[in-house]
Amino acid sequence: MKRFHVYLRVKDLQENIKFYNALFATEANVLKPDYAKWMLYDP
């Protein structure tokens, strides 16, 4: 299975985490103070 990686730099990480949680209908798998990662197996 091939994976696709996207890196986005945003001004407000917390606001974007809320947005992507809603968009992907799942919580981020990895959360750090300056980083969030979603592992989507069926995007």
Secondary structure by P-SEA (a helix, b strand, c coil): cbbbbbbbbbccaaaaaaaaaaaaccccccccccccccccccc
